[in-house]
Amino acid sequence: MVVGSAATADAAAIRYYDTAPGYRLNVRSGPGTQYAVVRVLPEGAKVPIYCQTPGTNVSGPFGTSNIWDNIDDGEFVADAYVQTGSDGYVRPRCS
């Protein structure tokens, strides 16, 4: 089988990360607490991270960080609630 597109290769590279156990996580329309909540993830959710960007500083179970994770088009979660295994960026910066 031949993989025929870059999109397929990019999709294969996306990894899913665990959110903090015991928390329902707000998904916001931008990288900060001033942005509207567009949905709430259930406890135990796993999220893809397409890119990361600086925003509001947030304290959570995995530390304090200003990094926000883009999990879908126009949807961001605070990295302090996502178990990435790092205090820094693990994905490319959002453009």
Phi, psi and omega per residue, in radians:
M1 nan 2.396 -3.134
V2 -1.910 2.265 3.062
V3 -1.394 2.130 -2.945
G4 -1.733 -0.034 -3.099
S5 -2.566 2.717 3.093
A6 -1.161 -0.590 -3.138
A7 -1.043 -0.712 3.113
T8 -1.112 -0.728 3.127
A9 -1.142 -0.721 3.120
D10 -1.122 -0.746 -3.136
A11 -1.093 -0.651 3.138
A12 -1.159 -0.457 -3.101
A13 -1.436 -0.216 -3.110
I14 -1.293 2.267 3.124
R15 -1.901 2.564 3.088
Y16 -1.740 2.408 -3.087
Y17 -2.037 2.527 3.086
D18 -1.286 2.464 2.983
T19 -1.552 2.887 -3.077
A20 -1.043 2.261 3.133
P21 -1.101 2.441 3.082
G22 1.482 0.106 -3.127
Y23 -2.114 2.443 2.902
R24 -1.655 2.193 -2.946
L25 -1.812 2.190 3.075
N26 -1.216 2.317 3.018
V27 -1.837 2.182 -3.052
R28 -1.959 2.806 -3.088
S29 -1.354 -0.132 3.109
G30 -2.719 3.083 -3.039
P31 -1.466 1.116 3.102
G32 3.120 2.826 -3.106
T33 -1.257 -0.240 3.107
Q34 -1.382 -0.218 3.129
Y35 -1.447 2.665 -3.113
A36 -1.137 2.545 3.002
V37 -1.373 2.135 -3.114
V38 -1.716 -0.392 3.037
R39 -2.950 2.967 3.114
V40 -2.175 2.233 3.107
L41 -1.411 2.486 3.106
P42 -1.262 2.841 3.045
E43 -0.986 2.453 3.083
G44 1.426 0.180 -3.123
A45 -1.199 2.661 2.992
K46 -2.007 2.455 -3.090
V47 -2.245 2.526 2.969
P48 -1.429 2.659 3.019
I49 -2.116 1.945 -3.122
Y50 -1.468 -0.663 3.084
C51 -2.802 2.968 -3.131
Q52 -2.317 2.643 -3.095
T53 -2.599 2.647 3.076
P54 -1.292 2.616 3.113
G55 -2.826 -2.581 3.128
T56 -1.045 2.438 3.043
N57 -1.264 2.262 -3.113
V58 -2.316 2.402 3.030
S59 -1.776 2.308 -3.140
G60 -2.581 -2.953 -3.092
P61 -1.078 -0.421 -3.120
F62 -1.866 0.491 3.063
G63 1.865 -2.948 3.106
T64 -1.966 2.295 -3.053
S65 -2.677 2.677 2.995
N66 -1.804 0.177 3.139
I67 -1.464 2.329 3.064
W68 -2.085 2.420 -3.079
D69 -1.762 2.211 3.065
N70 -1.475 1.986 -3.063
I71 -1.853 -0.159 3.091
D72 -2.979 3.045 -3.110
D73 -1.071 1.996 3.138
G74 1.257 0.393 -3.135
E75 -2.271 2.205 -3.080
F76 -2.301 2.543 3.014
V77 -2.244 2.635 3.111
A78 -1.200 2.235 -3.110
D79 -1.095 -0.410 3.133
A80 -1.128 -0.204 3.117
Y81 -1.933 0.157 -3.133
V82 -2.123 2.265 -3.087
Q83 -1.466 1.560 -3.131
T84 -1.669 -0.244 -3.100
G85 1.441 0.195 -3.092
S86 -2.570 2.639 3.022
D87 -1.557 -0.091 -3.092
G88 -2.038 -2.852 -3.134
Y89 -1.311 2.344 3.095
V90 -2.010 -0.140 3.128
R91 -2.310 2.913 3.137
P92 -1.077 2.724 3.046
R93 -1.211 2.486 3.075
C94 -1.218 2.496 -3.131
S95 -1.676 nan nan
